[in-house]
Amino acid sequence: MPRPLGELEDAVMTRVWQWNRPVTVREVLEDLQQERSIAYTTVMTVMDNLHQKGWVRREAEGRAYRYTAVSTRAAYSAALMNEAWSTSDSPAAALVAFFGMMSAEQREALRDAVRVVQHDDESGADAVAGAPAAAPAAPVEAPAEVPVPEEAEGDSAERPREPGR
């Protein structure tokens, strides 16, 4: 289970996820400086830490690096939700309580997601009782199967292997 990102790590990763392309420390710095006063070395350290934790990969470009996300924001969020749910002593009760906290829009998104999973599930064994079987009104993109960094014993983190390695 990944440890939740810290405030600055989240601010950096939000940009990397939103831009969805290789980014430099300078690009992230300039965008962050629109919201707060922050030093280049601080952003560089955070991005290096995110690389060490396995959240981003980097490639040298001259004397700098370009960073790319290893996982999607959706996969990160899903891993956090799965960990919270799986540690409950009553997973069904936790889900009911969670669904009760959702807005109408969130519940509709949940119904759409269940439809996508049902459509992809050839056996139908994982279908959620009571969920309509019709296709969603708007297309819902299934999350990419991208590894989410997991926390290892101690301070070091397991790093997801890049495809083809």
ABEGO torsion letter per residue (X at the ends): XBBBBBAAAAAAAAAAAAAGBBBBAAAAAAAAAAABBBBAAAAAAAAAAAAAAGABBBBBBEABBBBBBABBAAAAAAAAAAAAAAABABAAAAAAAAAAABBAAAAAAAAAAAAAAAAABAAGAABBBGBBABBBABBBBBBBBBBBBBBBBEABBBBBBBBGX
